[in-house]
Amino acid sequence: MWLPDKLDKLPLAQLKKKGFELKPEEVYSTANPSLKDAVVQISIGGTGSFVSPEGLIVTNHHVAFGAVTRASTTERITSTTGSSPKRA
């Protein structure tokens, strides 16, 4: 994890070798949209990130388990079968 005031210290050359394509200002900017705007709060304190234009988010299991379980029905037990976003 990198704090915003340390982004100029990112090992960009190493990250680019691994496929990282963003510039530091695309990770965090107060003036323009950036990756920090893709972070969402889930439940009481968990976080997730948007990973698709359709609104799919990724988070840790323990963050979403309660909500996923509550969304399940007797016909569809989402917490054990999973769910996939529908694409147009």
C-alpha positions in Angstrom: 0.0 0.0 0.0 1.3 3.4 -0.9 0.2 6.6 0.8 -0.7 9.5 -1.6 2.2 11.6 -0.5 4.6 8.7 -1.3 3.4 7.9 -4.9 6.5 9.6 -6.3 8.5 6.8 -4.7 6.6 4.0 -6.5 9.1 1.6 -8.2 7.5 2.3 -11.6 10.1 0.5 -13.7 9.5 -2.7 -11.7 5.7 -2.3 -11.8 5.7 -1.7 -15.6 7.6 -5.0 -16.1 4.7 -6.7 -14.4 2.1 -5.0 -16.5 1.3 -1.8 -14.5 0.3 0.9 -16.9 -0.9 3.8 -14.7 0.9 7.0 -14.0 1.1 8.2 -10.4 -1.5 10.9 -11.1 -3.9 8.2 -12.4 -3.6 6.4 -9.1 -4.3 9.4 -6.9 -5.4 12.9 -7.9 -7.4 15.5 -6.1 -8.0 17.5 -9.3 -9.0 14.7 -11.7 -10.7 11.3 -11.6 -8.2 8.6 -10.5 -8.1 5.1 -9.2 -8.9 6.3 -5.7 -12.4 7.1 -7.1 -13.0 3.4 -7.8 -12.8 2.5 -4.1 -16.2 1.9 -2.5 -17.3 1.4 1.1 -19.2 -1.8 1.7 -21.2 -2.5 4.8 -19.9 -0.9 8.0 -16.2 -0.6 7.0 -15.1 -2.9 4.3 -13.9 -1.7 1.0 -14.0 -2.9 -2.6 -13.1 -1.6 -6.0 -15.0 -1.3 -9.3 -13.6 -3.8 -11.8 -16.1 -3.4 -14.7 -18.1 -0.7 -16.4 -21.2 -2.7 -15.4 -20.6 -2.0 -11.7 -19.0 -5.3 -10.7 -17.0 -4.9 -7.5 -14.3 -7.1 -6.0 -13.9 -7.3 -2.2 -12.9 -9.9 0.4 -15.2 -12.8 1.3 -15.7 -11.7 4.9 -16.8 -8.2 3.8 -19.6 -9.3 1.5 -20.7 -12.7 3.0 -23.5 -11.3 5.2 -25.0 -9.2 2.3 -24.7 -12.1 -0.2 -26.3 -14.5 2.3 -29.2 -12.1 2.9 -29.7 -11.8 -0.9 -30.0 -15.5 -1.3 -33.4 -17.2 -1.6 -34.4 -20.9 -1.2 -34.3 -21.1 -5.0 -30.9 -19.5 -5.4 -28.3 -19.8 -2.7 -25.9 -17.1 -3.9 -23.4 -17.6 -1.1 -22.6 -21.1 -2.3 -23.2 -21.0 -6.0 -21.8 -17.5 -6.7 -23.2 -14.9 -9.1 -22.0 -13.5 -12.4 -22.9 -10.1 -13.8 -25.2 -10.2 -16.8 -23.6 -8.6 -19.9 -25.6 -6.9 -22.6 
